[in-house]
Amino acid sequence: MGALIDSSVLIDIERGSFDLERVPAGVADTDISISAVTASELLNAVHRAAKSRIRSQRQAFVERLLEAWPVVPFDLTAARIHSKLWAELAAKGVAIGAYDLMIGATAIANGLKLITRDKRSFPKIPGLRVSLW
């Protein structure tokens, strides 16, 4: 089974607050990929860095990730799932950030679970398989 890895995990890895040695058992055989939306979030953090040293470090980290793992696009299938989830959740008064909902829809559209550290948003998305790290 494959999985999308969320920026919350990747940011904690970059900051040194999450060690890949602590990855849950059984994950070694999982094919990891990154949503195009997550790639955009990470690249945005590169561009927003105030200091050139931090910008260079972030850029190197992000580029290593983008070389190591495939990037899954937000395509028409994901857009259809996203729009349906958005309408359903809004009708229930459940608010989820636009980017998180796009990432969740991408995972569902591609039959992937989502690896995240975000305990607030992703578990609220119906049909999304979430692995909290």
N, C-alpha and C positions, 0 to 999 in steps of 0.2 A: 504494500500500500504506500502511496506517495503522500507527501505533505507539503503545504506551503508554510514557510517560516515567517513569522510576523516581525515587524521592526522592533517591537518591544523586547524580544529576545536578542536580536542583533545589536541593539543599542546597549543592552546590559553586557553583552560580550565585549563590545568595544570599550566600554567604561571599566571593564574588569570586575564587575559586580556579579557576573555569572560565568561559571567555568564549564566549558564543554565536557570536562571530565565527569560532571555531575548529571549528564544526560540520562534520562530514565532508561532502564533496561529494555531491550527489544527495539531500540530506535536505530541501532547501527545498520540494519538492513533497509531502512526507510529511504526512499528516493526523495531528497529535499529539493524544493524549488522556491523561487521568490516571485511574488505577484509583481506585475509591472507597477502597480500602485505603491507597493512597498519600496521598490527601486526608486520611484519618484520621491517618496518621503526621505529616504536615505540621501539621495542626491541633493535634495533641498537643504538638508542639514550641512552638507559640504558648502554650498553656496552662501549659507547664512553665517558661517563661522566668521567671527570678528577678527581673529588673528590668523595670519598666513600659515604659521606652524600648525595650528589646529586644523585649518583647512586642508593642508597637505596630508596630515595624518588621517583625517577622515576620508579624504579622496582615495588614498592608498587602501584603506580598509574596505571601502565600498567597492572599489574596482576588483579587489581580490574576491569578494563575495560574488560579484557579477560574472567573473570568470569561472568560478567554481560551480555555481548552480544555475540551472536554466531559469529564464524569466518567463513567467506565464502571463500572456496578455489579457487585458480586460476586453473581451470580444462581445459579439452580439448575443451569444448564448448567456454570458455572464450579465450583460445589460438587461436581458429579459428577466432573469432571476432577480437581479438587483431591484428592478422597478417593482416587481411583485412583492418582494420582501419589504421594500420601502413603504409601499401603500398599506400592507397588512400591519406593519409595526406602527405606522403613524395612526392608523385607525384605532389601535389599542393604546395610544398615547406613549408608546415606547420610543425613546430617542436614542439613536446610535449615530455616531459620527459618520459623515458621508464616506470618508476614505475607508473606515473600518467595514462599513456595509459593502463597499465595492470589493474589498479583499475577501470578505466572507462569501460573497456571490461568486467570485472567481474560484474559490476553493470548491464550493458546491458544484459549479458548472463543470469542473474538471475531475470530480470524484475524489478530491483530496481532503485530508483532515488539515486543520489549522493548528500550528504550534505557536503558542503565545504565552505571555506572562500577564496579559490583560484579563483580569477576572470580572471586569464590569461589563464590557460591551459584547464581546464575541459569544459568550454563553447565552445571550438573549436572542441570537439569530436562529430561527427554526430551521432544522435540517442540517445545520453545520456541526460537523464532528470536531470537537475542540480537545486539544491536548495541552493542559496547563503545565508549564515548566516553571 
